Amino acid sequence: MNMARYQVRWLLWCVTWYGIINITLSVQNSSPTKTYIVHMDPSELPEFYSSHLEWYSSTVNSVLSKQLESFEEVKEDPLERIIYSYGTAFHGFAARFDDNEAEKLEEELGVVAVLPDSVYKLHTTRSPEFLGIQPDDSKSVWSETQSDHEVIVGVLDTGIWPESESFNDTGMTPVPVHWKGTCEIGRGFTKRHCNRKIIGARIFYRGYEASMGKINEQDEYKSPRDQDGHGTHTAATVVGIPVEGANLLGYAQGTARGMAPKARVAAYKVCWVGGCFSSDILSAVDQAVADGVNVLSISLGGAASSYSRDSLAIAAFGAMENGVFVSCSAGNGGPDPISLMNTSPWIATVGASTMDRDFPSTVKLGNGRTLSGVSLYRGRTKLSPRRQYGLVYMGSNSSNPDPSSLCLDGTLNPAIVTGKIVICDRGISPRVQKGQVVKDAGGVGMILVNTAANGEELVADCHLLPAVAVGAMAGIEIKQYALTKSRPSATLAFLGTKLGIRPSPVVAAFSSRGPNFLTLEVLKPDFIAPGVNILAAWTGKVGPSGLETDRRRVSFNILSGTSMSCPHVSGVAALLKARHPEWSPAAIKSALMTTAYVHDNTFNPLKDASTDAPSNPFDHGAGHINPSRALNPGLVYDLTAQDYFEFLCTQNLTPTQLKAFAKSSKLSCHHVLANPADLNYPAISAVFPEQSSVSEMTLHRTVTNVGFPNSTYTVRTSPLKGVSVKVEPKTLHFTSTNQKLSYKITLTTKSRQSMPDFGALMWTDGVHKVRSPIVVTWLPPV
């Protein structure tokens, strides 16, 4: 691991982030009005209003009246300003205001916060076996006796392609009686496209249109139909039924299945060509909870924001309060530290890992050297392995890439690259688009080179011309050869699919990293799951590269990103919910965290793809999910909505800001947590303050027995450099199921460290191993 990443500098970054976390990515619009999300306190509803919508309309009218008080009358209907009314997981409305109106709105009765609409971005034949879920094992979570058909997963994404075989409902039981959703129709989507598998489909676009203008219905489906592919891919990863013979152009051949193949899916289309808007996302979360989903899978992320200004976090809190498990992607900002999204403790934040499958290819240079890479190319154009092709690199020896070396549009000179293999540096533009630029300029092939930030991680792409991706070290050698030889040459070879890759899993370089800049005492990400080279269903509207010029059509595609790891967790959570319907969202997350593993298939600590060194909890959280063990975790760290609210009470929020989460008088601050590290979280993260006089800290945890009624657990801790760890009591004796017992952890500083200290605590009864990562941080003296 590059130790410099975790020197005092990272702590200073944390301090910097604390100063800017209120910044959000505001949606700019040329019109005088913009969309704002208005949080309302439902307990302030005046008795003379018959509904919340009537109250919201009156509130809007009051603001408009103040703006137009010099006129005789208000000529605009306030209801025309309101885009959405929220009332299940979130209370308030979205409406259009100019800046002055929005400022005045904050003074109105019951208004908790007024936030600008913000933009969110979209962040498998092998993964079930890799996760140890075998369909023919009656004891596994894949067992045919599993009643996961009653569990409903809501997927917020780009919609769904209903014709995919992954969503065939043959043999499925009737739709669960608790389902209250519907199937909305539109261009290319009718009632018949919903079935016993896709039991619901809705679209949310009012916030998008308020900022971006009307959707062009000739170019885009204003319906639940997915023309992007991302939503179909994530939905199939969650719940896709087994489809034999699935592959991408012959790669990854096998039986594709989702994590919970008998669960139902409801598609909530919130993303359009121009992005995903928070007002639409909130309406989808609100509606999904009202519809009756059990799990929400949200592979989206927005700009950094504090808890009280993060609308998705507030909506997810409401979903959790209603018993809904919420899984979100951690983001693709790695390997930079402090790059996480969706860090609220009531959200399952998922990082990405590799699997033991790869798609090898090679680059053979004219000097006889052969270097390894990956590719998913399978097209009409072939490069002969017995012939060498001219090789060109448009960059220089400088460490700074330029537009030509990045192969950006219009930067390649056809006179130089025609008939040659072109070396392209990663960065700025999509990887597959660089290949299109090379092809348009007359190149016959491409070598895509990782930068230092990408390290040796290799992500396969379905290129439009023969292309191989190589790691940073191989890239340096190839570029040096191309720049120093008078007539450099190379050829490319594609070797198909290879299983049993070692080591695996490895933390993906792109996977966003901690620490959690909002609250260092809550370790994030929570865990990692397969997110590299994942095969799943695809739209019939675009080719596998996603480029407009790609005329190929496939039923399955291979994608990478935390967008792919999130639905793996969503599907496993659905399986656990089916087996343990009484478990809370916190109990499900605890089961996944405390049973996660931190060693790869070579029995060595998990590695970080960006450095090829051991990863740490800021990279992998509690570890890599292990579904079979999560089914029977022994003990869980449970949390209620009140517990999470008590955590918020430690976060210096004002009473008004807390109201956004309280939603009613049921939740209030009892101040039972001495500090945020006392939250009953499955991971333990302690932060010693700047004062060196504070050398001891005691944290508290409570575990619930979900294993054998009569059981005795003993504790073990791994040594840490800077602290001694004492756990009291050292033994927990349980006499019944669901019994709760508490313990305390005392951390005493031996020597303050300049970077975080990592260790673990484990309770075991000889059968179960309940592991919690420990992270200790010392803030630098002021």
N, C-alpha and C positions, 0 to 999 in steps of 0.2 A: 504494500500500500504506500502511496506517496505521502509520507508523514507530514509534508508541508501543508497539505490540505487541512490538517486538523491542528495546526499551531494556533497561536493566539489570534491570528488573522480571522479564523472562522468565527471566533467569539465576537470580534469586532463587527463582522458582517451581521451577526445576530442582532447586535445593538442597533446597527444601521437599519435592519429590517423592521425592528420594533418601531422605528420612527416613521416608516413609510407604509405600514400595513393597511392604512386607511385608504390608500390609493386604489381605485378601481378603473377598469378600462371603460370609460364612458362612451356611449354611442353618439357620434356626432351626426347631425342632420342639418341640411341646408334650410329646412323650414323653421319658422319661429318657435315651433313647439317640439319638445322631445318627450320620449316616454320615460315616466318615473314609476317606480314601484313604491307604493305607500303602505307601510306597516300600520295596522290599526290595533288598538286595545279593545277587544270585544266586550270587556266588562264595562266600558264607558258608553255603550249603546244607550241612548236616551229612550225612555219608555214609550214615548209617543211615536217612535218609528216602528213600522210593522215588520221590517226586514233590514238586514245589514246593507243590502244594495240601496235601499231607500236612504239610509243614513249616509252612505258613501256619495250618492248623488247629491244630497244636500250639502255635504262637505265641499264637493267640487263647485257647486253653485255658489257657495259662500265666497270661495276664492275668486271666482269669475266676477261676482258682484263687486268685490273690493277693487278689482282691476278696472271695472267699468262704472264706478260709482258716479262718474261725471256725466254718464249717459242716462237717459230716461229709463231704459229697460235693458235687461240682458237678452240678447238676441239668440244666444247659442244654447241648445239643449245640453245640460251637463252630462246626460247619459251618452251623448255622442263622443264625449271626451274619454269615457271609461272603456278600456280595452278588455280587461278581465276583472272578475270579482273572485277572490279566494276565500275559502271558508272551511277547509278540512284540516290539511296539514299546515296551513298558513292562513293568517287573517289579514285582510286588506284588499287592495285593488291596484291595478295598473292603469294609468291614464296619461294623456298628453297634456303637458303644461309648458309654458315658457319659463325662463329662469326666475322671473319675478313672481309668477304664480306659485312655482314650486317653493320659493322661499316663504311666501305667505302661508302656504299649506302647513308648514311646520308649526304654525301657531294655533292650528285648529284643534278643537276638543277631540281627544282619542287618538291623535296622530302620534305614533311612536317614532317613526323614521321615514324620510323621503329619500329614496336612492335612485340614481339614474340607471336605466336599463343598461346591461352590459353584455358583451359578446363572449360566448364560450366556444371552444374549439374541440373538434373530435380528437381526441388523443390517439374440424381437426381430426385426422385419422390416427394420430399418435398420442395426444395428450391424455386421453382416458387411461390407456395402458401405462403411460409414464407416471401417472398419479396413483397407480396401484388399484384402480377400480376395474374389476373384472366382472363382466356380465354373467358369467357362468358360476360365480362364487356366491352361494346362498347366504354367506355371512357378510358379504360386502355391501356397501351402499348402492351397488349396481343390481342387487338381487331383484329378480322378477316379482318377488313377493312385496317389494317396497311399494307403498301406496303414495308415490310422489305425484300421482295423477290429480290429486286434490290441491296441489300447490300451484299458485299462479305467479309468474314472474313478469313484471312490467319492465320493458326495455325502452328507455328514452334514447332515441337515436335518429337515423335518417329514414325510418320506415321499415318496410318488410317486402320481400319478393315472395308472394304467396304460392307461386307455382313450384318453388323449390321442393324437392323430394324430402328434404329435412323436416318439412312441416306437414307431411302427410298424416292424416288423422285415422287411418285405417285401424280398426280394433280398439280405438280409444273409448273410454266410458263417457257418459254424458257430462256436459259442462257442470262444474261444481255449483251447488245451489247458492253459495255465498257470493257468487259473481254478480255484480250489478252493472257491468260495463256494457258497451255497445260496439257495433261495427259501423263506422262512418263510411260513407261512399263518396266517390269523386272520380276524376278521370282515371281510367284504368283500374278502378277498384270498386267492386260491387259487394253486396251482402254475401254472395256465394264464395267470396274469397276468404271469408272467415269460416272456421270449422271447429271441430272439437280440439284442435291443437292451437290454432290462432283464434282465440276466443274473443279477442277485442282488438280494435284498431282505431286510433283517433289521430287528428292532426291539430297542431297549435301553431298559428302563423300570425296572429294579430300584432304581436310585438314586432315581429320581423317586418311586416308590411308597414307598420307605423314609422319605422326607421329607414327601410330600404325601398319602399314603394311597392306597388302591386306585383305579385308573383306572375311571371309570364307563363300562363298555363299551356302555351304551345311548346315551350322549352322545358318545363318542369311539371312534374305531377303534383297538382294541388290536391293530394289524396294520400292515404297511407302507403301507397306503392313507393318502393325504394329504388331510385335510379342511381344512387351513389354507390351502394353495395355495403357500406360500413354497417348499417343497421341490420341487414340480413346476415352478415357475417357474425356479429355479436349475438344476435338472437339464436342463431343455429348453434353457436358455441355453448349457450346456456341450455337449450332444450331440444336440440335437433335429434330426431329419431335416427336409429342406425341406417345408414345408406351404404350398401356394399359397392365396391368398385369405384369409390370416390377418388378423384385425383385432379391435379392441375397439369394438363398437357403431358400426362404420364408420370409426373412427379408425385411423391407421397401417396402412392397407390395403397388402398386399404378400405376398411369400413369406417366411414365418418359417423361420429355420434356426438351429441352434446353431453354435458355433464349430467343433466337430469332429463333423460329422453322421454319420460312419461309426464313430465310437468307441462303445464299450459303456458302460453305466452300471450301477452297483450302488448301490441306495438304502439308506442306514443311518439309520433313523428314531430320532433322539435327542431330539427336541423334542416336548413335549406341551402341553396347554392351560396348565399352570402354569409352563412354562419348560423349559430344557435343563440337565441336571445334569452336572457334570464327571465323576462316576463313570461315567455312561452314555456320555459322549463318549469317555472313555478306552477303555472296552471296545470301542466302535465302531472307533476308530483301531487298536487292537490287533488286532481281528478282520479289519478291512479289509486290513491288511498281510499277515496270514496267508492271507487269501483270494486275494491276488495282484493288488491294484489297482496301477496305475502312477502315478496322480495322485489326490490327495485335495483336494476342494473343500469348504471349511469357512467358511460365511458366518455365523459366530458370534463373539461376544466376551464376555469376562467382566470381572471387576474387575481393577484394576491389581495386579500381583504381581511379585516378583523371579523371576529365572530358576529358582532352586531350589525355589520354591513355586508355580510355574506348571505345573500338571499337563499342560495341553495342550502347552506348550512342550517338556516332557520327552518326551511321547508323540510329538510331531512330530519331535523329534531322532531317536528310534528309527525312525520311518518313513523319514526322510532317510537314515539309516544303511543301510536296506534298499533304497535306490534310488528311493524314492517322492517325487515332487514334491508339496509341501504348499502350497496357496494359501489364504490367509485374508483376510477383510475387515478394513480398517483401523479401522472403526467410524464411527458417525454423530455424533460429538461436536464437529464443526467448527461455526463457524470458530475456536473456542477453540484456542489453542496447547496443546501437551503433552496432547493428547486421544487419542493413538493407543492401539490395542490390538494384540495379536499382533505384537510388535516383535522377536522373536528373529531373529537373522541367518539361520538355516536355514529360516525361513518366508518365503514371498513375501507381503508385506503390500501390499494393493491399496486405493488410494484411488479416488474416483469423479469422473467428468467428464461433461459434457454431450455431445450429438451435434449434428449439423446439421439436426435435425428438431424441430419444435415444434407445439403445438396452440393457435394463437392465439385469443383472444377479446377482447372489448372491453367497457368500462364507459362509457356515455354519460350524462353528468350533465345535469341540467336547465338548467345555465348554458351548455350547448353544448360543453363540454369532453369529449373522448373520450380515454380512457386505455387502454393495452394491458395484457392479462393472458393467462392460459392456463386451459384447462379441458378436461375429457374428458366433460362432461355431454352426454347424449343421452337424454332421457326423454320421457314423455308430456306433462308440463307445459311449455308454451312461453310465453316472454315476447315480446310484440309489439315489434319494433324501432321502431314508430311511436307507441308509447305510453310515457309516463313513469309510473313506479311510485314510491310514497312511499319515502323513504330514511331509515333510522334508525341511529344509533350510540349504544349504551348506555354508552359510556365518556365520558371527559372530555378536556380539554386536557392533563391530566397525562401524563407519560411512563411512568407505571406503570399497566399494564393491571389491570382489576379483573375479578371473576368474570363480570359481565355483558358486558363488552367482549370477553372470551375465549369467550363463548357456551358456558359450561359447563352441564351438566345442571341444569335447574330454575331458571336465573337470568334467563330472558327472560320478560317480562310480555306475555302474549297480547294484552292490551288495547292495548299500544303497538305491537307488531310485526305483528299480523295484517294480511295483504294488502300488506306492505311488503318491500323488500329490506333485509336487515340486514347491517351491517358487523361483521365478527368479527376480532379480533386472533389471530394464531397463538400457540400456546403451551399447555402443560399437557395438553390433550386432543388426540386425533387430528384431523387436518384434516377428514376426512369426517364425523366424529362431530359436529362443530360444525354442519354442514349439517343433520344429523338433528335437532339441538336447535332450529334455526331452523324447520324444517318442522313439528316437533311443536308449536311455539308459534304456528303460523299464518302464518309468513313465506312469501313467494313466491319469494325468491331470497336469495343470500348473496354478499357481496364479502369474500374472505379476504385479509387484509392482512398482509404480512411485517413482522416486527420489524426493528430495526436489525441484530440478529445475522444474520438471514436475508438482509439486503441486497436486492439486485435479482434474486436467483435465483428462478426460477419453476418449481415442480414441479406437474405436472398431476395431477388426481385425478378419479376416476369418481364424481362426487357424486350424491346422491339427489334433489337439487332444482337448479334453475338456479343455478350458482355460478361465480364467476370469481376466480382468485387473482391478486393484483397485488403489485408490488414495494413496498419501504418508502417510496420517494419518492412514488409514485402514491398510496399509502395515506395519507400525510400530507395530500395535497391533497384526497382524497375525504373524509377525516374532518373536515378544516377546513371544507369546504363543508357537510357535514351538520350541523355544530355551529353554524354562523353564519347559515345561511339559515332563513327562517321556514317555508318549505314545500319542503325539499330533495327532489329526485327523481332517478331514474336508470332506465336499462334496460340489459339485458345481451344481447350477441350472441356467437354461437359460430361460428367460421370454419373448422372442420375441421382438416386436416393440412397443414403447410407444410414443404417441404424447402429445403436450401441456406441455412440460418440462418448468419449471420456476426455476430460471430466464433464459431468453435467449433474444437476443444473448449474448454471453460472449466472450471476446477476447481470442483466443486460446493461450495456454502457449507457443507453438512452434512458433507462429507468430513473425517474426523479429521486433525489436523495434528501435525507434529513440533514441537520436536525429540523425539528418542527419550529419554525420561527415564531409562530403565534404563542406556543406554550412549550418550552423546553422539557417540562415535566411530563408531557404526553409523547411517548415515542411513536414516530411515524417514519416510513410506512408501517402498516400493521404486519404485513407478510408479503411474500412474492409468490407468483404463480406463472405458468407457461404463457409467454407473450411474444416469443420469437418464432417466426416461420410457422404460423398456425393455419391449418387448412380448415375451411368451413364454407358454408353455402354462399353464393354470390348472386348478384342481380343479373338479369338478362339484358340490361340496358347499356352497360358499358363493358369494355374489355378488361382483362385482369390487371393491366398497368394503370387503369383509371384515366388514361389520356384520350382526348377526343379522336386522335388519329389512330387509335388502336381498334381495328375492326374485328378482332377475335372475340368470340363469346364462349364463356365457360360456365359450368354449373357450380364449380368450387374454385376458391381462390386462396392463396397463401398471403397472409398479412402479418406484420409485426407492430408491436406497440403496447403500452399499458392498456389501450383500448381492448386488446385481445386477452390480457391477463385478468381484467376486471370480470368479464362474464364467466371465466372459469370459477372464480370464487362465488359469483351469484348462483351458478348452477349447483355447486357443492352445498351452498347454504340452503338451496331448495330441497336437496336430498336430506340434509340434516333436519330441516323443518318438518319434512314428511315423516321421518322416523321419530322425531321428538317435537310434536306440535305444541307442547307446553313450554318449550324453551323460548326465552326472550331473545331479541336481536343481540343483546350483549352476551348472553350465554352461548349463542352460536359462534359469535366472533371469538369468544374466549376459547371454545373448543378448537377452533382453527389455529389460534395463536399458540396455545400451550402444548399442542401436539406437533407443531411445525418442526422440521429438521434443519440442521445447520451444517451438515456434511454432504458432500457429493458422492457420486457412485464410485469414487476411488477411495472413499472413507477419509478424505481430507476436508478441512474447512471449506465452506462455499467460497468461490472466487468471484472477484469483480472483473468483468470482461474488459473494462477500460484500463486496468493496470496489471491484470493477471496475478494479482496479489490477493490474499484473503480479504473478503468483504467483512463489514461490521454491521451492527444493528441500524445504523443510519442508512445503509444500503439495502439490507434485506429484512429489516424489522425483526419480528420474532423468528423468521426463517421461512422455509419453503413449505407450503401447505401439504398436509398428508391426510387426505380425506378418510381413509380407512381407520386411522387412529382417532380422528376427530369424531367419528361415530360414537366412540366410547372413551371420553377423555378422563373419566374418573372424577375430577373436580372441575368446577367452573367458577370464574370470577363474574358474578352477576351484577347488573346495574339497572336501576329504574330511571324513569324520567326525572324524578326528584333528585336522584344521585347526580345525574348529569347537570341538573340545574344548580345544585350545590357547588359543583365545579365552576360553573359560570359565575357564581357569587364570589369566587376567588380571583376573577379576571378583571377587576377594576371597572366593571360596567356600571353605568348609571342605572337608577331604578327604571327610567324610561327605556333604556336599551334592554334591560332584563325582561321588560313586558313583552318584547317581540317573541321571546321564547315561552313565557308563562302562558300566554293566550287566555288565561283565566286565573281566578284566585286560588286554584288548586296548588300551584307551585309557588313557593316563597322561600326566601333565604333563611335557613335555620343555623347557618354558619357552623356546621359540624366538621368541616375540613380545615385542619390547621394550615395546610397549604395545598396547592393543586396536585402535588405528588401523592397526596393521600387518596386521590380518586381510586376506587377499587378496580384499577385497570390491570389486565393480565401482564403488562410489561411494567418494569419498575425503573423510573428515571428520576434521579435526585439531583438537585442543583444547589450547590453551596454558594452562598452570596459572596460579594466582594470582600467582606470583612473576614480576615483570617482568624478572628476570635471565635467565629462559628465553626467548630470542628466536629460537631456531632449532630446527627439528624436521625429521627425515628419516624418511620412510615408504617402505615397500618393497612392490612389486607384482610378480606373475609372470603373464604371459599365455601362453595356449596357442593355437597356430595351428590353426584349423579351416577355413582358406580355401585359397588357392593354395599348393602345396608350396614354390615359390620366390617369395618376396615380401619386399618391403622397406617397412617402416612408418616414417614420420616423425611427430614429435610437435608439437602446437601447444597452447598454453595461453592462456586469456583473462586479461586483467589483473584483479587484485584490488586493492582500496583499501589494505588493511592489510599485505599480504605480497608479497614477490617470490617467484616460483616458478621453481625450476630442476629440470629433468628430465635424468637421466643413465642410459644414453646417450640421445641425441636421435634415434637411428636404430636400428631392430631389423631384422636380416637373418635371415629364415627360409629353411631349405633343405629342410624336409620338413613334412608334415602331422603334427599332434599334437606338434610340437616346442615346448618351453617356453623362454621367455627372460624375464629379470628386468630391472627398472629401479627407480630410486629417485627420489623427489620430495623436494626440500629446500625447506621453507617458512621464509622469514626475515622476521621482523616488521619492517615499516617504521614503522608507527604502530598501537598497540593500539586496536582499535575497541570501541565500547560495545555493538555489536550484531554478529551473525554476518556474515561476508564470503562472498559467493557467486561462484563462477567455474566453469570447466570445463577438462578436459584431453581432448585427442582425438588418437588414433593413426589415420593414414590411409595407405593404399597406392595411392591414386588411385581405388580402387573402393569399398572399405569405409571407413566412418567409425565408429570405436570410441570413443564418448564417455563420459566419467565426470564427474559433477558434483563440484565441490570446495566444501566448506564449512569455513570456519575460524572457530573460536570462541575468544574470550579470556575466561577466567573472571575475575570482578571481584576485586580485592585484598581479602583478608580484613581 
